[in-house]
Structures are given as C-alpha cells and as structure tokens.
Amino acid sequence: MVVLRHERQFLLMKRNRPPHVGKYVPVGGKLDPFEDPYSAAIRETFEETGWKVDKLTYAGVLVETSPVDYNWQCHIYLADVPLLPPPPCDEGDLSWIAFDYIPTIPTPPTDWILYQYLMRRQPFAFNAIYDAELNLTGMWEEIEGVRVWGGREGVRDRSL
C-alpha cells in the first residue's frame, strides 16, 4: 500500500471493487511472483495513477487477521508527491482528501489511526483483529505495545 501525500492531503481511491467497495483507501495491491514489497509499491502506484514515484519511505506494516478468509499483511509506504490532478483509475475514483476531513468519509476501520501515525512520521507495526463478521474487535501497535483501537486505548496489557 502506498500513501500518496501532498502536505496535509492524501490521494485516496474510492474503491469500486472488493475489498472495501465504496470506501476510500490508498493505492496499492498484491505482490507479483518474485516481487519484493518496495518494487510492488512502485509498480502499483504507476498502474493505478500513471505516476512514477522515485522515493518511497517505509512507514510500517498492518496485519489484519480474522477467523474467516480475510487475512492480510500490508507493507505501508509513504510518498510525498506534487499536487497534481487526480488521474483516472480502473479500480475506483481518486481524490485529494484533506487530513482533517478523513474521519468524515467512509474508510476501513484501521485507516484513520494509520494516517495519524503517518502525519507524525511515527513508525508502526499494527495488528488488527476481526471477528467472523469482519468487525474490527481490537487493534494494537506492537512497537510501543499499546492498544490503539477497541477497549481501553493506550493499555499495554494484550489480555484486555
């Protein structure tokens, strides 16, 4: 996943395909055979925007697990880019969204926390747990060892 940022705005895609149909997400996709995450991030950015990014900063990882067929490991990269008109994309509509406006639009439940860490340039290793109906039940940031969503945020005890 590549978060394209210009100052306090993010280029996000309102997806027209599963997962997350109708929600705003960063560009990105799956690894091709024998492809490393950095190369995939460069390729996916070009495929979905037509933009060649030459410098990505590794921001962290998001692991999402559930008892059903929804288990992902996402390497998150950040690219600071010029403010250009959003290009057309087959997978959804791209729009520049101001950071402060993100909580008002439909996004996956993990993403607002992710954007806050990116704005602080704070590395992260997120672990998000979903139930069988794909409701987020808890999210932890593993570097600091704190719960960041669900229950009592900031608590270090994983048993809560």
N, C-alpha and C positions, 0 to 999 in steps of 0.2 A: 504494500500500500504506500502511495506517495501523497503526502500532504503538500499541495502547491500553495504557497503563501506569498502575498504581497502586503507588506507591513501588517495591518490588522485585519486583512481579508483572506479568505480561503476560497480556492476554486473547488467547488463541490459539485457532484453529479447527482441529480435526482434520478435514481435508477428506474429503468423500465423492465428489468429482468430480475429473477430471483438470484441470490437472496436480497432482501431489503427493498423490494419493489415499492416505489413511491417515497423512499427515504433518501436523504442527502448524505452522500459518502465521498471520501476521497477517491481518486483514480487508483487503479491497481488491478491485480489479478493473480493467477496461479503461475507457478514455476513451470517452464517447459523442461523436458528431459535434459539433464546435464547442464542446467542453468542455475547460477547462484542468485541469491535474493537481490543483490545490487544490480546485476545485469537485467533481471526480470523487471525491476523498478524502472530502469531506463527504458526498456522495451515497452512496458505497459503505458508509461507516460506518453511515449511517442504514438503508440497505437490509439490511445483514447483522446489525445489532444492535438497530435501533429507537431508537438513541441519537442525539441531536442534539449534536454537538460544535461548539463555537463558536470554539475556538482550536486550530489545528494549528501545529506548528513544523516547518519543513522541515529534515530531517536529512541528506539526501543522495540519491544515485542509485546504483542497482545495474543494471549492464548485463550480460546473460548472452548469450553467443553460442556457436553450435555449427555444424558443417557440415551439420546437418540442420534440420528445421523446429522449432527451439527457439531463438528469438532474442527477447529481451525487454529493454525498458528500463523500469525501475520507479522512480518517484519515491517516496521514503520520507518519510512524515510521522510525527511523534510527538505524541500527545495524552495528557496526564496527566488521568486521569478518576477519579471516586469508585469505591470498591469496591462494585459492585452485583452481584446475582446474574446469572450468565451467561444471556442470553436465548436462546430457540430460534432456529435458523438453518437455512434450507433447504440450504445448501452444506456443512454439517458441524456438529459439536458444539463449542460454545465452552466454554472452561475457563480459569480463572485458573491460571497456571503461575508458580511462583517462579523468579526468575532463576537461582539456583544449581541448579535441577532441570532446566533446559532441556537440558543436554548428555546427559541420560539418556532423552530422548524422541525419537521419530523426527521430524526436521525436514529441510528441504532443506539441502544441504551448506554453503551460503553463510550460513545464518541465524545460527549461533552467533557468528560474527565480527561480523555486523551488530548483534546485541544487545549485545555488549561495547562497541562504539563508541557505541551509544545510551546505555548506562549512564554512560559517561564524558562524554556530551554533546559528542562529538567529530565534527565534520562529516566526511563521507566521499564518495568517488566510486569505487565498486567496479567492477572489470572482471573478470568471471568467464568463463573459457573451458572449454568442454566438448568431449569427443570425439564421434564419431558414435554411440556407445552411450549418450550423455548422462552420462558420468562426468566429474566436475569434474577438470580437469587442472591448473588454476592460477587464482589469484585475486590481483589487485593492488589496492592502494588508491592511486589516481592523484594525490591531493593531496600526499601525502608521497612518492609514488614508490616504494613498497615492496611486496614480495610478502607477502601475508598468509596464503596457503594454497598448499600444494604446493611441493615443492623446499625451498629454504632460506628460510624466512620471514624477513622483515626485510631481505632482499637488495635492493638498488636496481637491479641490472642486470636488465633485462627479457629478456635473451637466455638466462638460465639455465633 
